[in-house]
């Protein structure tokens, strides 16, 4: 909130506190007074009047005097119609009263008077509203005591409330790099009632509340500072994390080579971690396949091997008796493929040194390699591994060989492949 131009002068010789604005001088004995020029207020805090005059306490000798040019002065109290009260350049102000000054019969200025001693908050306690229903998202705090509203009126009789500033400090939880951290949070709001709703804390805490307003700050007055009773947290959160088991066989297309992967070649072996906040008492994992319910788990963490083609949704619900919070991830298992090369070069250069298939998402795999006379010289049931070009401990001769492959994909597709492979040295 931007403060308007205010000049506060303490006159030491005469025991007066005098405030000056563009059109008025206000004296008030030894008590302080502020004049807020609404016309210059870019935030339009006091729209509808020209000045707001706020006394720390109106003294018997208080006086508002017009200091501008003019030869005739007519003062009126707000009303319908306005009530004439004086034809002098000054008046003795009353609290919660509005005044209009007509100068030389044409120019008019309006002002409203507040006696801050009559509207200063006298707060005794901070009460947590236990009847508030949205405890999963917010906590409502009520201020108990002598709760005086701040307001002013315009010459037309329109009443405007003036907000007070409530600052609430309390503990909650925030997700750090790998765990929940207990941290302080601060909420500051301009309020027009004697309550405030703050984001619900994720851990048990006390609420430290400070109440102030523009006038208290300018007068240097402390309005209220206090602490609530301990609040039992109901709000819950989780931080759903996953870790996928990686594989390094380069002949596997879309292999999970990074633990953050949630899509690719089956099987995807994934570890799911709930990371619940402090108030969580129960975690439930609901797994769906192609939008149809698949299975449920009720532990904080669990492992699952996704070995069938399709799209899966893994939804985590963390809850207690009052609140729940959900998050989810999607796991995509790719369609299968199987391709066999027609040449390999086992010369030790690290490139194409084995006869291996290119594959993705296979459920089963059997491969046999034969020489030109039909003798079986190599078998495998793991598509990650292939023939290195040796028969026993000896290098096989260069030339053609024959393979037979039978496999099934996680999408149910069946493969039968046979053909020749050329060994080149």
C-alpha positions as a Python dict, from the first residue, in 0.01 Angstrom:
ca = {
    (1, 'X'): (0, 0, 0),
    (2, 'X'): (161, 326, -109),
    (3, 'X'): (147, 607, 145),
    (4, 'X'): (14, 940, 32),
    (5, 'X'): (206, 1260, 81),
    (6, 'X'): (177, 1345, 448),
    (7, 'X'): (365, 1613, 644),
    (8, 'X'): (352, 1574, 1020),
    (9, 'X'): (472, 1877, 1217),
    (10, 'X'): (511, 1878, 1593),
    (11, 'X'): (496, 2239, 1709),
    (12, 'X'): (707, 2256, 2020),
    (13, 'X'): (640, 2612, 2136),
    (14, 'X'): (261, 2582, 2138),
    (15, 'X'): (157, 2243, 2269),
    (16, 'X'): (-16, 2157, 1940),
    (17, 'X'): (11, 1865, 1702),
    (18, 'X'): (-49, 2011, 1356),
    (19, 'X'): (-96, 1825, 1027),
    (20, 'X'): (-83, 2003, 695),
    (21, 'X'): (-222, 1904, 358),
    (22, 'X'): (-270, 2105, 41),
    (23, 'X'): (-592, 2276, 154),
    (24, 'X'): (-609, 2228, 533),
    (25, 'X'): (-422, 2258, 858),
    (26, 'X'): (-542, 2041, 1145),
    (27, 'X'): (-445, 2105, 1508),
    (28, 'X'): (-515, 1866, 1794),
    (29, 'X'): (-329, 1964, 2110),
    (30, 'X'): (-62, 1710, 2194),
    (31, 'X'): (-233, 1422, 2011),
    (32, 'X'): (-123, 1326, 1662),
    (33, 'X'): (-332, 1367, 1350),
    (34, 'X'): (-290, 1259, 987),
    (35, 'X'): (-443, 1400, 669),
    (36, 'X'): (-470, 1169, 370),
    (37, 'X'): (-519, 1341, 35),
    (38, 'X'): (-753, 1111, -152),
    (39, 'X'): (-722, 1317, -470),
    (40, 'X'): (-352, 1228, -497),
    (41, 'X'): (-394, 863, -401),
    (42, 'X'): (-304, 659, -709),
    (43, 'X'): (-438, 343, -540),
    (44, 'X'): (-784, 501, -497),
    (45, 'X'): (-807, 386, -134),
    (46, 'X'): (-1044, 663, -34),
    (47, 'X'): (-1245, 727, -348),
    (48, 'X'): (-1546, 957, -330),
    (49, 'X'): (-1394, 1215, -91),
    (50, 'X'): (-1112, 1466, -111),
    (51, 'X'): (-950, 1414, 230),
    (52, 'X'): (-953, 1164, 511),
    (53, 'X'): (-859, 1319, 848),
    (54, 'X'): (-756, 1065, 1113),
    (55, 'X'): (-698, 1171, 1474),
    (56, 'X'): (-511, 947, 1715),
    (57, 'X'): (-770, 1090, 1960),
    (58, 'X'): (-985, 1399, 1907),
    (59, 'X'): (-899, 1655, 2175),
    (60, 'X'): (-1141, 1934, 2289),
    (61, 'X'): (-930, 2199, 2112),
    (62, 'X'): (-914, 2007, 1781),
    (63, 'X'): (-963, 2228, 1478),
    (64, 'X'): (-966, 2186, 1102),
    (65, 'X'): (-879, 2510, 918),
    (66, 'X'): (-894, 2586, 548),
    (67, 'X'): (-566, 2752, 444),
    (68, 'X'): (-628, 2817, 76),
    (69, 'X'): (-749, 3129, -103),
    (70, 'X'): (-1106, 3248, -70),
    (71, 'X'): (-1330, 3514, 76),
    (72, 'X'): (-1637, 3316, 183),
    (73, 'X'): (-1657, 2976, 351),
    (74, 'X'): (-1962, 2761, 406),
    (75, 'X'): (-1928, 2435, 601),
    (76, 'X'): (-2185, 2154, 588),
    (77, 'X'): (-2215, 1815, 750),
    (78, 'X'): (-2283, 1522, 520),
    (79, 'X'): (-2654, 1460, 489),
    (80, 'X'): (-2943, 1458, 251),
    (81, 'X'): (-2970, 1748, 238),
    (82, 'X'): (-2632, 1864, 374),
    (83, 'X'): (-2659, 2046, 705),
    (84, 'X'): (-2499, 2396, 726),
    (85, 'X'): (-2282, 2437, 1041),
    (86, 'X'): (-2041, 2732, 995),
    (87, 'X'): (-1935, 3019, 772),
    (88, 'X'): (-1584, 3044, 919),
    (89, 'X'): (-1267, 2898, 757),
    (90, 'X'): (-1245, 2648, 1046),
    (91, 'X'): (-1456, 2392, 1233),
    (92, 'X'): (-1432, 2177, 1544),
    (93, 'X'): (-1450, 1822, 1410),
    (94, 'X'): (-1655, 1530, 1542),
    (95, 'X'): (-1569, 1161, 1502),
    (96, 'X'): (-1732, 955, 1226),
    (97, 'X'): (-1859, 1270, 1055),
    (98, 'X'): (-1820, 1402, 704),
    (99, 'X'): (-1787, 1769, 607),
    (100, 'X'): (-1823, 1971, 287),
    (101, 'X'): (-1656, 2310, 252),
    (102, 'X'): (-1789, 2543, -19),
    (103, 'X'): (-1544, 2822, -103),
    (104, 'X'): (-1667, 3146, -262),
    (105, 'X'): (-1993, 2972, -339),
    (106, 'X'): (-1846, 2748, -607),
    (107, 'X'): (-1545, 2536, -520),
    (108, 'X'): (-1618, 2243, -285),
    (109, 'X'): (-1395, 2012, -80),
    (110, 'X'): (-1510, 1707, 115),
    (111, 'X'): (-1349, 1527, 406),
    (112, 'X'): (-1428, 1251, 656),
    (113, 'X'): (-1311, 1245, 1018),
    (114, 'X'): (-1202, 931, 1206),
    (115, 'X'): (-1113, 920, 1575),
    (116, 'X'): (-876, 624, 1578),
    (117, 'X'): (-911, 577, 1954),
    (118, 'X'): (-1275, 480, 1893),
    (119, 'X'): (-1202, 220, 1626),
    (120, 'X'): (-874, 71, 1743),
    (121, 'X'): (-892, -307, 1765),
    (122, 'X'): (-887, -456, 2115),
    (123, 'X'): (-822, -823, 2037),
    (124, 'X'): (-803, -1079, 2317),
    (125, 'X'): (-742, -1409, 2143),
    (126, 'X'): (-709, -1604, 1819),
    (127, 'X'): (-965, -1882, 1781),
    (128, 'X'): (-934, -2162, 1527),
    (129, 'X'): (-1277, -2204, 1368),
    (130, 'X'): (-1357, -2572, 1425),
    (131, 'X'): (-1688, -2541, 1239),
    (132, 'X'): (-1511, -2444, 916),
    (133, 'X'): (-1578, -2714, 659),
    (134, 'X'): (-1297, -2674, 404),
    (135, 'X'): (-1018, -2788, 640),
    (136, 'X'): (-850, -2987, 364),
    (137, 'X'): (-758, -2667, 182),
    (138, 'X'): (-784, -2378, 429),
    (139, 'X'): (-780, -2298, 800),
    (140, 'X'): (-1003, -2019, 929),
    (141, 'X'): (-887, -1800, 1217),
    (142, 'X'): (-1125, -1575, 1409),
    (143, 'X'): (-1011, -1275, 1614),
    (144, 'X'): (-1191, -1245, 1947),
    (145, 'X'): (-1237, -914, 2131),
    (146, 'X'): (-1358, -561, 2065),
    (147, 'X'): (-1364, -574, 1687),
    (148, 'X'): (-1435, -224, 1559),
    (149, 'X'): (-1482, -176, 1182),
    (150, 'X'): (-1293, 94, 993),
    (151, 'X'): (-1505, 291, 745),
    (152, 'X'): (-1585, 627, 591),
    (153, 'X'): (-1871, 779, 392),
    (154, 'X'): (-1893, 990, 80),
    (155, 'X'): (-2112, 1304, 53),
    (156, 'X'): (-2367, 1086, -129),
    (157, 'X'): (-2397, 860, 177),
    (158, 'X'): (-2207, 564, 34),
    (159, 'X'): (-2017, 372, 306),
    (160, 'X'): (-1674, 226, 228),
    (161, 'X'): (-1490, -16, 454),
    (162, 'X'): (-1118, 31, 514),
    (163, 'X'): (-921, -291, 534),
    (164, 'X'): (-691, -399, 811),
    (165, 'X'): (-373, -597, 748),
    (166, 'X'): (-348, -944, 900),
    (167, 'X'): (-15, -1127, 894),
    (168, 'X'): (-17, -1496, 987),
    (169, 'X'): (301, -1700, 1037),
    (170, 'X'): (287, -2076, 1087),
    (171, 'X'): (464, -2402, 1012),
    (172, 'X'): (377, -2628, 721),
    (173, 'X'): (554, -2882, 502),
    (174, 'X'): (722, -2829, 166),
    (175, 'X'): (871, -3095, -57),
    (176, 'X'): (1248, -3062, -74),
    (177, 'X'): (1483, -3244, -307),
    (178, 'X'): (1405, -3586, -158),
    (179, 'X'): (1182, -3542, 149),
    (180, 'X'): (921, -3324, 318),
    (181, 'X'): (1069, -3027, 503),
    (182, 'X'): (901, -2837, 786),
    (183, 'X'): (913, -2468, 696),
    (184, 'X'): (759, -2141, 810),
    (185, 'X'): (513, -1969, 581),
    (186, 'X'): (377, -1615, 602),
    (187, 'X'): (39, -1499, 472),
    (188, 'X'): (-43, -1127, 466),
    (189, 'X'): (-386, -1010, 353),
    (190, 'X'): (-597, -697, 370),
    (191, 'X'): (-921, -804, 536),
    (192, 'X'): (-1251, -635, 602),
    (193, 'X'): (-1376, -883, 859),
    (194, 'X'): (-1225, -1015, 1178),
    (195, 'X'): (-1121, -1346, 1035),
    (196, 'X'): (-880, -1482, 779),
    (197, 'X'): (-849, -1804, 582),
    (198, 'X'): (-497, -1931, 520),
    (199, 'X'): (-376, -2234, 322),
    (200, 'X'): (-414, -2537, 545),
    (201, 'X'): (-87, -2645, 710),
    (202, 'X'): (47, -2994, 643),
    (203, 'X'): (176, -3040, 997),
    (204, 'X'): (62, -2953, 1350),
    (205, 'X'): (140, -2590, 1429),
    (206, 'X'): (53, -2270, 1612),
    (207, 'X'): (-57, -1959, 1425),
    (208, 'X'): (123, -1634, 1510),
    (209, 'X'): (-104, -1344, 1413),
    (210, 'X'): (-28, -974, 1384),
    (211, 'X'): (-299, -718, 1313),
    (212, 'X'): (-229, -370, 1188),
    (213, 'X'): (-360, -103, 952),
    (214, 'X'): (-232, 200, 773),
    (215, 'X'): (-327, 440, 1051),
    (216, 'X'): (-174, 230, 1329),
    (217, 'X'): (148, 208, 1129),
    (218, 'X'): (157, 584, 1071),
    (219, 'X'): (84, 656, 1437),
    (220, 'X'): (335, 393, 1552),
    (221, 'X'): (65, 204, 1742),
    (222, 'X'): (82, -175, 1795),
    (223, 'X'): (-264, -319, 1731),
    (224, 'X'): (-233, -689, 1817),
    (225, 'X'): (18, -972, 1821),
    (226, 'X'): (-62, -1316, 1958),
    (227, 'X'): (-54, -1693, 1908),
    (228, 'X'): (-328, -1952, 1868),
    (229, 'X'): (-357, -2286, 2040),
    (230, 'X'): (-189, -2579, 1868),
    (231, 'X'): (-368, -2680, 1550),
    (232, 'X'): (-393, -3045, 1445),
    (233, 'X'): (-332, -3070, 1073),
    (234, 'X'): (-588, -3243, 851),
    (235, 'X'): (-464, -3143, 505),
    (236, 'X'): (-263, -3408, 322),
    (237, 'X'): (-36, -3421, 21),
    (238, 'X'): (190, -3674, -143),
    (239, 'X'): (487, -3657, -377),
    (240, 'X'): (446, -3946, -618),
    (241, 'X'): (786, -4057, -745),
    (242, 'X'): (888, -4347, -967),
    (243, 'X'): (1210, -4530, -1043),
    (244, 'X'): (1234, -4759, -1345),
    (245, 'X'): (1483, -5045, -1362),
    (246, 'X'): (1718, -4968, -1652),
    (247, 'X'): (1860, -5198, -1921),
    (248, 'X'): (2164, -5141, -2143),
    (249, 'X'): (2124, -5384, -2435),
    (250, 'X'): (2159, -5159, -2739),
    (251, 'X'): (1964, -5394, -2966),
    (252, 'X'): (1647, -5333, -2761),
    (253, 'X'): (1445, -5049, -2913),
    (254, 'X'): (1291, -4799, -2663),
    (255, 'X'): (1469, -4974, -2376),
    (256, 'X'): (1441, -4802, -2033),
    (257, 'X'): (1792, -4658, -2008),
    (258, 'X'): (1691, -4383, -1764),
    (259, 'X'): (1512, -4441, -1428),
    (260, 'X'): (1261, -4165, -1502),
    (261, 'X'): (1124, -4344, -1810),
    (262, 'X'): (757, -4447, -1791),
    (263, 'X'): (719, -4567, -2149),
    (264, 'X'): (894, -4802, -2385),
    (265, 'X'): (978, -5166, -2432),
    (266, 'X'): (836, -5423, -2192),
    (267, 'X'): (892, -5527, -1930),
    (268, 'X'): (907, -5197, -1742),
    (269, 'X'): (993, -5275, -1381),
    (270, 'X'): (890, -4967, -1185),
    (271, 'X'): (919, -4878, -817),
    (272, 'X'): (637, -4644, -701),
    (273, 'X'): (693, -4423, -394),
    (274, 'X'): (410, -4232, -223),
    (275, 'X'): (610, -3988, -6),
    (276, 'X'): (306, -3888, 204),
    (277, 'X'): (295, -3571, 414),
    (278, 'X'): (271, -3583, 795),
    (279, 'X'): (-108, -3611, 834),
    (280, 'X'): (-152, -3903, 590),
    (281, 'X'): (-267, -4227, 752),
    (282, 'X'): (-349, -4438, 443),
    (283, 'X'): (-220, -4475, 86),
    (284, 'X'): (-404, -4653, -193),
    (285, 'X'): (-270, -4720, -542),
    (286, 'X'): (-535, -4779, -810),
    (287, 'X'): (-399, -4914, -1137),
    (288, 'X'): (-602, -4894, -1458),
    (289, 'X'): (-530, -5051, -1797),
    (290, 'X'): (-690, -4884, -2097),
    (291, 'X'): (-926, -4699, -1856),
    (292, 'X'): (-1041, -5026, -1697),
    (293, 'X'): (-965, -5104, -1333),
    (294, 'X'): (-671, -5346, -1316),
    (295, 'X'): (-563, -5390, -952),
    (296, 'X'): (-514, -5207, -621),
    (297, 'X'): (-232, -5182, -366),
    (298, 'X'): (-251, -5034, -14),
    (299, 'X'): (111, -4987, 89),
    (300, 'X'): (318, -4666, 82),
    (301, 'X'): (552, -4804, -188),
    (302, 'X'): (523, -5093, -430),
    (303, 'X'): (693, -5251, -730),
    (304, 'X'): (530, -5374, -1046),
    (305, 'X'): (652, -5520, -1373),
    (306, 'X'): (448, -5394, -1670),
    (307, 'X'): (487, -5681, -1913),
    (308, 'X'): (186, -5637, -2142),
    (309, 'X'): (128, -5386, -2418),
    (310, 'X'): (-105, -5096, -2338),
    (311, 'X'): (-155, -4769, -2154),
    (312, 'X'): (-175, -4778, -1776),
    (313, 'X'): (-274, -4513, -1525),
    (314, 'X'): (-135, -4545, -1174),
    (315, 'X'): (-334, -4323, -935),
    (316, 'X'): (-225, -4264, -575),
    (317, 'X'): (-477, -4149, -312),
    (318, 'X'): (-327, -4039, 21),
    (319, 'X'): (-584, -3977, 295),
    (320, 'X'): (-691, -3962, 657),
    (321, 'X'): (-1037, -3953, 814),
    (322, 'X'): (-1096, -3595, 695),
    (323, 'X'): (-898, -3528, 378),
    (324, 'X'): (-754, -3691, 71),
    (325, 'X'): (-514, -3595, -205),
    (326, 'X'): (-451, -3772, -534),
    (327, 'X'): (-184, -3778, -801),
    (328, 'X'): (-120, -4008, -1092),
    (329, 'X'): (124, -4109, -1365),
    (330, 'X'): (75, -4280, -1700),
    (331, 'X'): (279, -4582, -1811),
    (332, 'X'): (290, -4672, -2181),
    (333, 'X'): (412, -5014, -2293),
    (334, 'X'): (510, -5019, -2661),
    (335, 'X'): (397, -5257, -2932),
    (336, 'X'): (637, -5538, -3009),
    (337, 'X'): (882, -5558, -3298),
    (338, 'X'): (1138, -5821, -3406),
    (339, 'X'): (1392, -5784, -3687),
    (340, 'X'): (1695, -5997, -3773),
    (341, 'X'): (2007, -5876, -3959),
    (342, 'X'): (2155, -6065, -4257),
    (343, 'X'): (2523, -6004, -4182),
    (344, 'X'): (2756, -5961, -3884),
    (345, 'X'): (3130, -5904, -3844),
    (346, 'X'): (3281, -6057, -3528),
    (347, 'X'): (3620, -5885, -3566),
    (348, 'X'): (3637, -5725, -3223),
    (349, 'X'): (3589, -5364, -3336),
    (350, 'X'): (3281, -5323, -3118),
    (351, 'X'): (3051, -5276, -3415),
    (352, 'X'): (2813, -5553, -3520),
    (353, 'X'): (3027, -5814, -3346),
    (354, 'X'): (2732, -6041, -3264),
    (355, 'X'): (2437, -6178, -3449),
    (356, 'X'): (2156, -6020, -3242),
    (357, 'X'): (1799, -5931, -3327),
    (358, 'X'): (1654, -5583, -3297),
    (359, 'X'): (1346, -5610, -3077),
    (360, 'X'): (1095, -5442, -2851),
    (361, 'X'): (843, -5569, -2595),
    (362, 'X'): (890, -5944, -2630),
    (363, 'X'): (727, -6184, -2385),
    (364, 'X'): (910, -6497, -2505),
    (365, 'X'): (1203, -6562, -2737),
    (366, 'X'): (1381, -6869, -2877),
    (367, 'X'): (1658, -6860, -3135),
    (368, 'X'): (1875, -7131, -3290),
    (369, 'X'): (2164, -7096, -3539),
    (370, 'X'): (2266, -7377, -3777),
    (371, 'X'): (2564, -7434, -4004),
    (372, 'X'): (2532, -7523, -4370),
    (373, 'X'): (2500, -7893, -4287),
    (374, 'X'): (2205, -7833, -4054),
    (375, 'X'): (2393, -7876, -3728),
    (376, 'X'): (2272, -7657, -3442),
    (377, 'X'): (2567, -7447, -3322),
    (378, 'X'): (2402, -7182, -3098),
    (379, 'X'): (2078, -7133, -2901),
    (380, 'X'): (1939, -6847, -2694),
    (381, 'X'): (1618, -6758, -2511),
    (382, 'X'): (1727, -6400, -2433),
    (383, 'X'): (1698, -6143, -2713),
    (384, 'X'): (1954, -5921, -2539),
    (385, 'X'): (2227, -6173, -2621),
    (386, 'X'): (2343, -6307, -2956),
    (387, 'X'): (2591, -6539, -3129),
    (388, 'X'): (2950, -6412, -3112),
    (389, 'X'): (3067, -6612, -3416),
    (390, 'X'): (3237, -6889, -3219),
    (391, 'X'): (3165, -7258, -3215),
    (392, 'X'): (3279, -7376, -2878),
    (393, 'X'): (3610, -7200, -2819),
    (394, 'X'): (3698, -7169, -3186),
    (395, 'X'): (3611, -6903, -3438),
    (396, 'X'): (3353, -7019, -3689),
    (397, 'X'): (3448, -6998, -4054),
    (398, 'X'): (3324, -6706, -4258),
    (399, 'X'): (3025, -6775, -4478),
    (400, 'X'): (2652, -6831, -4459),
    (401, 'X'): (2467, -6967, -4156),
    (402, 'X'): (2099, -7017, -4091),
    (403, 'X'): (1872, -6909, -3807),
    (404, 'X'): (1528, -6996, -3678),
    (405, 'X'): (1347, -6760, -3436),
    (406, 'X'): (1018, -6809, -3257),
    (407, 'X'): (889, -6530, -3031),
    (408, 'X'): (577, -6363, -2892),
    (409, 'X'): (524, -5993, -2817),
    (410, 'X'): (355, -5849, -2508),
    (411, 'X'): (80, -5734, -2744),
    (412, 'X'): (8, -6099, -2836),
    (413, 'X'): (177, -6081, -3174),
    (414, 'X'): (355, -6407, -3269),
    (415, 'X'): (680, -6414, -3467),
    (416, 'X'): (837, -6696, -3665),
    (417, 'X'): (1149, -6589, -3855),
    (418, 'X'): (1403, -6791, -4042),
    (419, 'X'): (1672, -6701, -4288),
    (420, 'X'): (2042, -6689, -4356),
    (421, 'X'): (2308, -6478, -4188),
    (422, 'X'): (2647, -6410, -4339),
    (423, 'X'): (2950, -6416, -4109),
    (424, 'X'): (3221, -6185, -4245),
    (425, 'X'): (3572, -6168, -4097),
}
